[in-house]
Amino acid sequence: MRPYACLLAVGLMLGGQSAVAQPSEAGAPDGTTGASDRADAPQGGDATADDSAPEPEDPSRTKARALFMEGVARVKQAQWSEALASFEASQQLFPHATTTFNIGACERAMGRYTRARQALRKALAQADRGEGQLASSLRVEAEGYIAEIERLLVRLDVRLDARGSIAIDGRPLVREGAEQVAGLAPPGLGSKAPGTRFKVLMDPGAHVITLSRKGYADAVVNRTFPAGTKSSLNLRLDRLPATLQISSNVRDAIVSVNGKDFGPAPVSVLRPPGRYSVLVNRDGFEPYEATVNVKPGEESALRATLVEERFQLTKQWWFWAGAAAVVVGGAALTYYLTRPDPDPAPYDSGSTGWLVEPIRF
């Protein structure tokens, strides 16, 4: 591969209706075909008998031509990034297949192959639709570059244990047919994975691949892929613990979660996701009880409001001791008052033999 080989069509005719792009060739920085600074002059329409003056050119087209030539000058200095910016600005003002080809050539020179392939394909499609002529030599170059890029791209077979959002180098993936292509989208959040197994097409080199899902720790892989390789990648997400933040309106209140003490509030408790019983207690206050259900990675804040206990006589030990004494005493008194009188002892008749029995009233 020739990393700096770049055939740029310089004769982009942004002027009259009958203009045709006429690329010329000159030596590129590495000795291959490169940019030329020659551009054919715009051609007007057929001359009329009265030699009427041509209509003035659209200012945006004039600006587009200037930007195009600016890009060519920067290519001569191997300033690929700056040249790309000039060509893209020209394309915004006046879309043309040749300008799109030059954008693809710059992307290729910078090693951004998925973007180069996209631009070169677009240039061919523009030419087919009549959006600017693409010289036959440039068409051959574009097709050759695309074939070369197909051999250089990395094809990755990605497998996930759970669906989430995936990003490569901080950019979401773009779907092209049955494949997900990296490097085409602007920087941003990851795109939703199309399934638990899918194909990714990306540039060779070092990449950071990130799989994210709410409630799970990000799966991050930093790996270098040689050009043209086919590889597989397994990404596994680990569940995040849930966090319970427990506080109280009373100092030194003791916090218990599922019967286990965690000390005085406030406390931060890390636990697997699930359902938990929380008890916050302190002497002199009514205990606070609550049930909390937390999801993976969720942080739940619970504030226990303890209410001071009211004085209750029945909760004092001496009350029950006195009550017990009263009960015992009352039982004894009741028995004494309600028990029957005992029968008197039998009388002795003595020596006379007389026996007198008492009379009960």
HELIX and SHEET records of a PDB file:
HELIX    1   1 PRO A   59  LYS A   76  1                                  18    
HELIX    2   2 TRP A   80  LEU A   93  1                                  14    
HELIX    3   3 ALA A   97  ALA A  109  1                                  13    
HELIX    4   4 TYR A  113  ARG A  129  1                                  17    
HELIX    5   5 SER A  136  LEU A  152  1                                  17    
HELIX    6   6 LEU A  313  LYS A  315  5                                   3    
HELIX    7   7 TRP A  317  THR A  338  1                                  22    
SHEET    1   A 2 ALA A  26  GLY A  27  0                                        
SHEET    2   A 2 THR A  33  GLY A  34 -1                                        
SHEET    1   B 5 VAL A 174  GLU A 176  0                                        
SHEET    2   B 5 GLU A 179  VAL A 181 -1                                        
SHEET    3   B 5 ARG A 197  MET A 202  1                                        
SHEET    4   B 5 VAL A 154  LEU A 160 -1                                        
SHEET    5   B 5 LYS A 230  LEU A 235  1                                        
SHEET    1   C 3 ARG A 171  PRO A 172  0                                        
SHEET    2   C 3 SER A 165  ILE A 168 -1                                        
SHEET    3   C 3 SER A 191  LYS A 192 -1                                        
SHEET    1   D 4 ARG A 171  PRO A 172  0                                        
SHEET    2   D 4 SER A 165  ILE A 168 -1                                        
SHEET    3   D 4 GLY A 205  SER A 212 -1                                        
SHEET    4   D 4 ALA A 219  PHE A 225 -1                                        
SHEET    1   E 2 TYR A 216  ALA A 217  0                                        
SHEET    2   E 2 ASP A 238  ARG A 239 -1                                        
SHEET    1   F 3 VAL A 267  ARG A 271  0                                        
SHEET    2   F 3 ALA A 242  SER A 248 -1                                        
SHEET    3   F 3 GLU A 299  ALA A 304  1                                        
SHEET    1   G 4 LYS A 260  PRO A 264  0                                        
SHEET    2   G 4 ILE A 254  VAL A 257 -1                                        
SHEET    3   G 4 GLY A 274  ASN A 281 -1                                        
SHEET    4   G 4 TYR A 288  VAL A 294 -1                                        
END                                                                             
